[in-house]
Amino acid sequence: MAELPPSPHAGDGTDAGGPGRGPAHARPRWVSVFAAIAIALILAFVILHLAGGGMGSHG
């Protein structure tokens, strides 16, 4: 089987199909936003719990 010729943009970060677009392996922006919100909520829960304001009374 014959090998394909190398891409003219190989290794320069423009393999996504056009100028101004990131590399093809970059994650979508909504994934980063969702992760940031999830981390912020977890941190808020931990801080409130450690400060004595979380979980309420259990009995």
Secondary structure, DSSP 8 states (H G I E B T S, - for coil): -------TTTTTT-TTSSTT---TT---HHHHHHHHHHHHHHHHHHHHHHTT-SS----
